[in-house]
Amino acid sequence: MNVKQLAEVCMGINEINVRFFFDGRNGFFEVQEYVFVAAVGEISYGRHTMFENGVRQICLTKVIED
């Protein structure tokens, strides 16, 4: 099971966009799922709904120590 599938099962939501980000000295940027999974770091979680910003998505972020 990949990270997106796990997030969907945990949230009980199908067809929701899952995005992956790194936050570190080089800034805050989006990465591919396989890069996110391979990196070491604590995962933080944010859920955004249509009421907040017009989309429904889950954002997972890892703080990367460069």
FENRA-V151632 format. One record per pair of residues at least 12 apart in sequence whose C-alpha atoms are under 6 Angstrom apart, sorted by the first residue. I is the first residue (numbers start at 1). J is the second residue. Records with the same first field share a line. If there is no record, write none. Layout:
BEGIN
I = J / J
END
This chain:
BEGIN
16 = 57
17 = 57
18 = 57 / 58 / 59
19 = 59
20 = 59 / 60 / 61
21 = 61
22 = 61 / 62 / 63
23 = 63 / 64
24 = 63 / 64
41 = 62 / 63
42 = 62
43 = 61 / 62
44 = 60 / 61
45 = 59 / 60
46 = 58 / 59
END
